[in-house]
Amino acid sequence: MTMKTLFRLRASVRTIAFFVIAFFMVVPHLAKGQAPAEQIGTSPAQLHTLKITVLSTMLVGDLENEGIGEWGFSALVEADGHRVLVDTGLRPETVLQNARELHIDLSDVQEVILTHNHGDHVGGLMTLRREFMKKNPAALSVAYVAKGIFYSRPSPEGEDNKMIAIRKEYEATGGKFIERSDAVEIFPGAWLSGPVPRKYPEHNWSVKGKVQTPDRGLVEDTIPEDQALVLNTPQGLVIVTGCGHAGIVNILTYATAKYTERPVYGVVGGLHLFPAKDEQVDWTGDEFKQFKVANLLGAHCTGIEAVYRLRDRAGLTRKSAVVATVGSTFTMDDGVATGPLAR
């Protein structure tokens, strides 16, 4: 056998080996009906520590840390040394004052996630940026947003999307928006959903306005940019959502598909179920049971009655499914902790 023939034979063997390996890597994914690219990974990173603290919601439930209640949402996520602020509340000063009363320093928080364009989630951004950049120029200097957040929302009174004006102010301070149209991991064990595919017609929005889209023109504003934060813990996934306008079941469906059907250890934030009919809330609770949701800290627009109905339908308890208060927390070890008024 000549050397040339030998090299050809070795090349053929390597080629065959490559296709055999590729076949066995791809087939398991196809058997589950999911393409490999849709997976976060066969062994995705898991968080070792996690604490979520609510800084803006409607209810104040602790006399020691009185805080300010408002129609809005904000939460600080602390995980494996990373600190990220999710939304910034409605009024300019609310999150700033609540953080002070809770003895939480936000000056070393560099990143903020804005779940969507509504004022009750973005109203405190500029106050927080300007205040904390005095101590640390990098404070809240990076904002993660999803495609659609800067679309025009025209109304008879003029432009209804506050994010268009906020964008100019924020960038003038040196702040940077990172706009995504797909999911992205922001640090190991934590990823943003980006715009969520809406498999189910949950219709979790009550705004009657219009949005100017680049491809379909002026259409009903379904808040297409609505996104959630997904945290991977040893106990399961923890979902942080501002209003859940994409629909919490759609969010859970998308998140568990990414993480290969992991159970859901916790849902924290607003689910926009306060105006929903009993049938929709009951269906959502039944789906919670299917997703094995273990804890619910229902804040903001979830609705008090909706939290109770979800608790009953999902088979949760007074300890594991409660109404969020300013200063309430969710941790990996202890689950939900809220003010005495909401217990």
C-alpha positions, 0 to 999 in steps of 0.5 A: 500500500502506497503512502498516498493510498494510506492517507486517503484511507485515513481521511475516509475513516475520519470522515465516517467517524465525524458523521457517526458522532454528529448523528448521535449528537443530533438524533436525541434532540430530534427525538424530542422535537427540538433542534439543538440550537434551541437548547441552552446546553446539555449541561447548562450553568446553574447558580449557586446563590440567588436572592431577589428583592422587590423594590417596587410594587403596590403593597407595603407589608412591613412596619419596620421598613415602611417603603412606598407602594405604587402601581409599578414594579422593580426587583433587584436580582443578586446571583453568584456575585452579579447584581442586576436591577429588573425594571425601575418602577413608576415614579422617579423617586420610589425605587431610590427611596425604597432602596434606601429604607431597605439599606440596599446600595444600588451604586455598584449595580451596572446592568438594568433589565427593562421588561417593556416600555410602559411607564410603571416599569421605566419611570425611575430609570433616569433618577437612579442613573443620575443619582448613582453615577455620582458615586460610580459612573458605571452604575446602571450604565447598561440597559437590556431591552428587547426589540420593539421597546422603541417603536412609536406608540402614537395617540391623539395626545402625541407620542405615548412611548416614554422610552423614545425620550428616555433613550436620548436622556439615558444615552446622553449620560453615557448609558448604553442600550443593548437591544435583542430580538432573541434570547441571550445569556447575560451571565452563567445561569441567567438569560433573557428571553427576548420577545417570547413566542406566543403559543397560547392566546393569553392576551395578557394586556389591557392597553388599547393603543396602537404600535407602529411596526416596521413590517406590519404598519400601525397595529394593535399594541400587544407589547411585542418586546415583553421579556422575562429573566430566567434563572437556572438553580439546582431546584429548577428555573426561577422566572422574573417577569415585569408584567408578563404581557407575553402570557406567563404560560407562554413564558414558562413554555419557552423557558422550559423548552430552552432548559429541556423541561426543567421544573419551575422553582419560582415565579416572581413579578407581575403576571397581569391577571388582575383583570382576567376572568376566572376561567383564564386564571384557573387555566393558568393555575392548572398550567402551573401545576403541569410546570411544577411551579413550586413558589409564586411571589405575585407582585404588581399587576398579578392581582391579589385575588388572582394570587389566591386562585393560582394558589388553590389551582396549582396546589400551593400553600400560604407559605409558597404562594403569596402577594409581594410587598415592598422588601419581600424576597425570594431566595434559593434556600428559603423560597418566599418571604414577604411582609406580615400583611401579605402572609 
